[in-house]
Structures are given as structure tokens and as C-alpha cells.
């Protein structure tokens, strides 16, 4: 199919809590957004499951609604939560088990056991999740090779949009999603050694394709537009905020936090190996067979700390209230909070660290505690940025920010102070949707190249550090002292490393 050049794109964006579709215009705006909540299930502590049928139904529903309202389009992009694992029957298109969510921890024991054989896999990757599903539904692996398909959410949505069990369905994944399955080599090709250890037939895996490039038709949608952009959510956010040149970086502050930095060339660490400062190399995107790389730093608790203030301590009526309450705090208060409610990721990777408050006095009140939480998350943001710069060897001049916490003006000001440089919020809040739209648009000529995408970025607001550099350094040092106190709270968990 030959697509008209320079037109609008439809994007289907599958997050952890819902499925969104919207129309991305050539002026880099997003309109006609439709959303359906599809929440994961937690049948037991540590288990997170997804209903693939509901995801498929929601994807078709919102895509059709957005297309009807804002079409026609010249291409389709897909953005998705990464590493969530689905297995389905190749003939019927029916899932054989619930999907296992990226947050699911059921395979921690498997990952630790594999370390004894020199194989290091993280439980949030797809590899051991896929093996766990096969162990349940096909322990002898009699069906896996010929009858079953594996895919992350992008593969499942691509299969669905291209007709499902109609016989012409696509079974593909892009390099950004394949790269976080832990099933690929450092060259982003399926790794036969890991597949063999886990008993996974290569034939059930999707074909790895470019993040930008036409792969087939979305025949389940009106007009059958080409699917020409596929990308994991964090990389989509990176591209959606115009970070397509080495040294440009974005941070997403949602329930947790992710900072991604475009490096261009392959970073020094290979495959899924952590760098010395605790970041992971990632495929930022792949286009025309050429791979652009990045590094990713991870925060396990961000917005969840504000939820703790609201839901567990009851000192906030809503998350939106946090900025106003924090603004009333005594600026001289020496209260420090370490957001390690679930342990700590980059740079220290201490699963036994726990949330810590230091410096409480009789004069510490509700405003001081709320401000300490916002500033604590900001300092963890500084941790991520410093680690990404250390592992990449690149310097970031301005940090671009999205996610729910980016609407909090006190937090954004605190982030600028903590990192000592400018922070910006994109004019387009749906950064993942926009990023997938950019990749799809690059494939059909809506944007010419990555420089064209970078030029489309416009910040909605910005903050500059206002304090004296000496004061900033002293405050950063005080917070790092508090971080040290949070370490190894549960020593047996601190001893676990992936």
C-alpha cells in the first residue's frame, strides 16, 4: 500500500492502567484522544496480571473512535508498556493464559537460580515471564514451537490491529521492545543461548523490525492504514519530547520514575548489563536498519510517595493539594525525605533500602513533611541524571520532564534546584503518543528526519535554578547523607542483585 505523504497519524498507546488512542497532526499536536481504563489484576502479593482480551478490545475500540473522529490518517503508530508478556494460540488468536505484567515478581527465584549458571536476568524482563507461562500451559513444550505465539504488548496490539486470527495478522516487535525482553544479544537479535536455557522455541517469537517503517496493514481499521511505528513507552516519551540528538534527555515522573538519555552510539555497557553508575543501555529507536542507543536510569518510587501522604498518612486530600501545602513550609527547615518505599534503583540498586525521614523537630509540621517528600523525589531525579551522565559520558544542558508530577510547580522548581540546571515541560502532555506518532510519521514523510522531530519540540513551561551554587551543593550533600541512612534497612534484601 502506498501512503499519502505528510498527513496525520493514528496512535494506539497502551499504558499500565489503560489504553489510549489519538490523532497526531503534522504540527505535532494530539487531538481526538479516546481512553479506556484497563487495570491490571493482582491475584496475590507480588503478582501482576493483564487480561489480553480486554487490551485487544480496548485497542480496537479507542482506535476506531479516534479514527472516526479525526481521520483519515496515513499511518498507525503503537506505543506500549514494556516487557508485559502475552502468549496466544496462533490459529485461534486466543490467549492461553493471563498476560504477566512488567511489575510482576513471581520469577525472582528463577532469576536468582539462573545467576548460579552465570545468566543474569531481571524479573521485570519478559524472558522468565514467558518461561513461567509455558511452564504452566505447556510444560513439555509440545505446543510452543508450532501452535503458540509470544509477544510483548506491542506485538499483541499489532496482531489485533492487523486482523488477528484472520490469517494475515502481523507477528512483529520493534527493537526497543525486543531490547527489554532479556531474550536478545547485544546486537538486538534473538539469543539462542538464553532461549535454550529457558526452553523457549525461537519459532514462537515475533520478527524484530524497525521502530519506524511500514510493516503491514491495520486491516481491522477503516481504510486499513499501514502500521509504520512501534516503540516502547519510555523511548516514545524520549522521542515525543524531541530528544533525538545525543545529550538530550527526558525524565518521566509517574508512580515511579524513568530518565532516558539519547547517546546516539552504543553506550559502553552491552546488552542488559548495568553501567558502573547503575543505568542500563537501551535501544532508543531503530530506523532504516540503523540503531540509535540511549541509557536509562530508574526510580522505584516517585508519585507513589505523594500517594502515601494522601492515602496512608491522610495529610493530603488530593495529590494536587501537595504543591499548595508544600509552598507554606519553612524554607529554613532541615527536613529530608528519601523516597525508597520499594527499595532504591539507580544508582545504588539496593532493594533493602527503605523510605527515610531525617531532621524532624517539634517545629516540623504538615507543610515541611510534604515539601520534604517533593524535594526528596527531586533529589532522586538528580541521582538519575548524574548516573546517566556518568555512564554515557555526555552532559545534559536542560532536562525535559513529563508524567503526572510535572504538573506540580513546587516539585518542578525543586527539581531545577536539585540538578542545578533548567527543566522544561513539553507543550504536549501526551508525550508517548506523540513519540509513536513521530516514528510513524518519519516512515511516511510527515517528518523528514530526526532533526525535523527535534525542531518540533516546544516547552510549555520552564524553571531555572535560582539559589546560590554553594547553597545548592550543601543541600544536595545533606540529602545524600539522608540517602546513606536509608541504605540496607533490610540487609537480606540488600544482598539481592540482578
RAKAFEN-V909800 format. One record per residue. N is the residue number from 1. RES is the residue in one letter. SS is DSSP state (h for helix, s for strand, l for the rest). OMEGA is omega in whole degrees, 0 to 359 (NA if undefined). Layout:
N|RES|SS|OMEGA + N|RES|SS|OMEGA
//
This chain:
1|X|l|178 + 2|X|l|185 + 3|X|l|170 + 4|X|l|184 + 5|X|l|169 + 6|X|l|183 + 7|X|l|181 + 8|X|l|182 + 9|X|s|170 + 10|X|s|177 + 11|X|s|170 + 12|X|s|189 + 13|X|s|183 + 14|X|s|178 + 15|X|l|182 + 16|X|l|185 + 17|X|l|181 + 18|X|s|181 + 19|X|s|182 + 20|X|s|169 + 21|X|s|179 + 22|X|s|179 + 23|X|s|176 + 24|X|s|183 + 25|X|l|178 + 26|X|l|176 + 27|X|l|177 + 28|X|l|170 + 29|X|l|180 + 30|X|s|177 + 31|X|s|181 + 32|X|s|180 + 33|X|s|174 + 34|X|s|186 + 35|X|s|175 + 36|X|s|176 + 37|X|s|172 + 38|X|l|186 + 39|X|l|175 + 40|X|l|179 + 41|X|s|177 + 42|X|l|184 + 43|X|l|178 + 44|X|l|180 + 45|X|l|179 + 46|X|l|180 + 47|X|l|179 + 48|X|l|184 + 49|X|s|181 + 50|X|s|176 + 51|X|l|183 + 52|X|h|180 + 53|X|h|180 + 54|X|h|177 + 55|X|h|180 + 56|X|h|180 + 57|X|h|180 + 58|X|h|180 + 59|X|h|179 + 60|X|h|182 + 61|X|h|184 + 62|X|h|179 + 63|X|h|180 + 64|X|h|181 + 65|X|h|180 + 66|X|h|181 + 67|X|h|179 + 68|X|h|183 + 69|X|h|189 + 70|X|h|182 + 71|X|l|2 + 72|X|l|179 + 73|X|l|180 + 74|X|l|179 + 75|X|s|182 + 76|X|s|173 + 77|X|s|178 + 78|X|s|171 + 79|X|s|189 + 80|X|s|167 + 81|X|l|187 + 82|X|l|170 + 83|X|l|174 + 84|X|l|197 + 85|X|s|181 + 86|X|s|173 + 87|X|s|182 + 88|X|s|179 + 89|X|s|185 + 90|X|l|183 + 91|X|l|185 + 92|X|l|185 + 93|X|l|182 + 94|X|l|174 + 95|X|s|181 + 96|X|l|181 + 97|X|l|172 + 98|X|l|173 + 99|X|s|178 + 100|X|s|185 + 101|X|l|183 + 102|X|l|181 + 103|X|l|186 + 104|X|l|185 + 105|X|l|186 + 106|X|l|184 + 107|X|l|178 + 108|X|h|180 + 109|X|h|178 + 110|X|h|180 + 111|X|h|179 + 112|X|h|179 + 113|X|h|181 + 114|X|h|179 + 115|X|h|179 + 116|X|l|178 + 117|X|l|178 + 118|X|l|180 + 119|X|l|184 + 120|X|l|178 + 121|X|l|177 + 122|X|l|184 + 123|X|l|178 + 124|X|l|177 + 125|X|l|186 + 126|X|l|193 + 127|X|h|183 + 128|X|h|175 + 129|X|h|178 + 130|X|h|179 + 131|X|h|180 + 132|X|h|178 + 133|X|h|179 + 134|X|h|178 + 135|X|h|180 + 136|X|h|189 + 137|X|h|184 + 138|X|l|187 + 139|X|l|179 + 140|X|l|180 + 141|X|l|179 + 142|X|l|183 + 143|X|l|194 + 144|X|h|189 + 145|X|h|188 + 146|X|h|190 + 147|X|h|189 + 148|X|s|175 + 149|X|s|171 + 150|X|s|172 + 151|X|s|165 + 152|X|s|189 + 153|X|h|178 + 154|X|h|178 + 155|X|h|181 + 156|X|h|179 + 157|X|h|177 + 158|X|h|176 + 159|X|h|182 + 160|X|h|183 + 161|X|h|182 + 162|X|l|172 + 163|X|l|176 + 164|X|h|185 + 165|X|h|182 + 166|X|h|181 + 167|X|l|180 + 168|X|l|186 + 169|X|l|175 + 170|X|l|171 + 171|X|l|186 + 172|X|s|168 + 173|X|s|179 + 174|X|s|185 + 175|X|h|180 + 176|X|h|179 + 177|X|h|177 + 178|X|h|184 + 179|X|l|180 + 180|X|l|175 + 181|X|l|189 + 182|X|l|179 + 183|X|l|183 + 184|X|s|174 + 185|X|l|178 + 186|X|l|176 + 187|X|l|180 + 188|X|l|170 + 189|X|l|182 + 190|X|s|187 + 191|X|l|184 + 192|X|h|181 + 193|X|h|179 + 194|X|h|178 + 195|X|h|181 + 196|X|h|181 + 197|X|h|183 + 198|X|h|180 + 199|X|l|182 + 200|X|l|178 + 201|X|l|179 + 202|X|h|185 + 203|X|h|180 + 204|X|h|183 + 205|X|l|178 + 206|X|l|174 + 207|X|s|179 + 208|X|s|183 + 209|X|s|175 + 210|X|l|174 + 211|X|l|179 + 212|X|s|181 + 213|X|s|184 + 214|X|s|181 + 215|X|s|181 + 216|X|s|184 + 217|X|s|171 + 218|X|l|189 + 219|X|l|177 + 220|X|l|181 + 221|X|l|179 + 222|X|l|179 + 223|X|l|180 + 224|X|l|178 + 225|X|l|181 + 226|X|s|169 + 227|X|s|188 + 228|X|s|175 + 229|X|s|178 + 230|X|s|184 + 231|X|s|174 + 232|X|s|191 + 233|X|h|183 + 234|X|h|176 + 235|X|h|177 + 236|X|h|178 + 237|X|h|178 + 238|X|h|181 + 239|X|h|181 + 240|X|h|176 + 241|X|l|172 + 242|X|l|183 + 243|X|l|184 + 244|X|l|176 + 245|X|l|178 + 246|X|l|180 + 247|X|l|175 + 248|X|l|187 + 249|X|s|174 + 250|X|s|173 + 251|X|s|177 + 252|X|s|179 + 253|X|s|174 + 254|X|l|175 + 255|X|l|169 + 256|X|l|181 + 257|X|s|177 + 258|X|s|173 + 259|X|s|180 + 260|X|s|183 + 261|X|s|176 + 262|X|s|178 + 263|X|s|183 + 264|X|s|177 + 265|X|l|179 + 266|X|l|176 + 267|X|l|186 + 268|X|l|178 + 269|X|l|183 + 270|X|l|176 + 271|X|l|180 + 272|X|l|183 + 273|X|l|178 + 274|X|s|174 + 275|X|l|181 + 276|X|l|180 + 277|X|l|172 + 278|X|l|175 + 279|X|l|178 + 280|X|s|171 + 281|X|s|177 + 282|X|s|165 + 283|X|s|179 + 284|X|s|171 + 285|X|s|176 + 286|X|s|184 + 287|X|s|181 + 288|X|l|181 + 289|X|l|180 + 290|X|s|184 + 291|X|s|171 + 292|X|s|187 + 293|X|s|176 + 294|X|s|171 + 295|X|s|182 + 296|X|s|176 + 297|X|s|192 + 298|X|s|174 + 299|X|s|185 + 300|X|l|181 + 301|X|l|176 + 302|X|l|178 + 303|X|h|177 + 304|X|h|177 + 305|X|h|175 + 306|X|h|176 + 307|X|h|176 + 308|X|h|177 + 309|X|h|183 + 310|X|h|191 + 311|X|h|186 + 312|X|h|178 + 313|X|l|178 + 314|X|l|181 + 315|X|l|173 + 316|X|l|175 + 317|X|l|179 + 318|X|l|177 + 319|X|h|181 + 320|X|h|182 + 321|X|h|189 + 322|X|h|182 + 323|X|h|180 + 324|X|h|179 + 325|X|h|182 + 326|X|h|181 + 327|X|l|180 + 328|X|l|183 + 329|X|l|173 + 330|X|l|184 + 331|X|l|181 + 332|X|l|181 + 333|X|l|182 + 334|X|l|182 + 335|X|l|186 + 336|X|s|180 + 337|X|s|177 + 338|X|s|184 + 339|X|l|180 + 340|X|l|184 + 341|X|l|180 + 342|X|l|189 + 343|X|l|185 + 344|X|s|178 + 345|X|l|180 + 346|X|l|6 + 347|X|l|191 + 348|X|l|181 + 349|X|l|180 + 350|X|s|181 + 351|X|l|177 + 352|X|l|174 + 353|X|l|180 + 354|X|l|181 + 355|X|l|187 + 356|X|s|172 + 357|X|s|182 + 358|X|s|173 + 359|X|l|179 + 360|X|l|175 + 361|X|l|178 + 362|X|l|180 + 363|X|l|179 + 364|X|l|180 + 365|X|l|182 + 366|X|h|180 + 367|X|h|183 + 368|X|h|180 + 369|X|h|179 + 370|X|h|179 + 371|X|h|179 + 372|X|h|178 + 373|X|h|179 + 374|X|h|179 + 375|X|h|178 + 376|X|h|176 + 377|X|h|178 + 378|X|h|179 + 379|X|h|173 + 380|X|h|173 + 381|X|h|176 + 382|X|h|175 + 383|X|h|183 + 384|X|h|181 + 385|X|h|180 + 386|X|h|180 + 387|X|h|180 + 388|X|h|178 + 389|X|h|182 + 390|X|h|183 + 391|X|h|181 + 392|X|h|186 + 393|X|l|181 + 394|X|l|178 + 395|X|l|180 + 396|X|l|181 + 397|X|l|182 + 398|X|s|178 + 399|X|s|177 + 400|X|s|191 + 401|X|s|170 + 402|X|s|184 + 403|X|l|186 + 404|X|h|183 + 405|X|h|180 + 406|X|h|177 + 407|X|h|183 + 408|X|l|187 + 409|X|h|178 + 410|X|h|177 + 411|X|h|183 + 412|X|h|176 + 413|X|h|178 + 414|X|h|178 + 415|X|h|178 + 416|X|h|179 + 417|X|h|184 + 418|X|h|182 + 419|X|h|177 + 420|X|l|178 + 421|X|l|185 + 422|X|s|170 + 423|X|s|183 + 424|X|s|172 + 425|X|s|182 + 426|X|s|176 + 427|X|l|179 + 428|X|l|185 + 429|X|l|181 + 430|X|l|187 + 431|X|h|179 + 432|X|h|178 + 433|X|h|180 + 434|X|h|181 + 435|X|h|177 + 436|X|h|176 + 437|X|h|177 + 438|X|h|182 + 439|X|h|177 + 440|X|h|181 + 441|X|h|176 + 442|X|h|182 + 443|X|h|184 + 444|X|h|172 + 445|X|l|176 + 446|X|l|171 + 447|X|l|188 + 448|X|l|185 + 449|X|l|183 + 450|X|h|176 + 451|X|h|176 + 452|X|h|177 + 453|X|h|180 + 454|X|h|182 + 455|X|h|181 + 456|X|l|183 + 457|X|l|176 + 458|X|l|178 + 459|X|s|176 + 460|X|s|180 + 461|X|s|179 + 462|X|s|178 + 463|X|s|176 + 464|X|l|173 + 465|X|l|184 + 466|X|l|185 + 467|X|l|174 + 468|X|l|183 + 469|X|h|177 + 470|X|h|177 + 471|X|h|179 + 472|X|h|181 + 473|X|h|180 + 474|X|h|179 + 475|X|h|177 + 476|X|h|179 + 477|X|h|179 + 478|X|h|180 + 479|X|h|179 + 480|X|h|174 + 481|X|h|177 + 482|X|h|178 + 483|X|h|178 + 484|X|h|181 + 485|X|h|180 + 486|X|h|186 + 487|X|l|172 + 488|X|l|175 + 489|X|l|175 + 490|X|l|190 + 491|X|h|183 + 492|X|h|176 + 493|X|h|178 + 494|X|h|180 + 495|X|l|180 + 496|X|l|178 + 497|X|l|177 + 498|X|l|NA
//
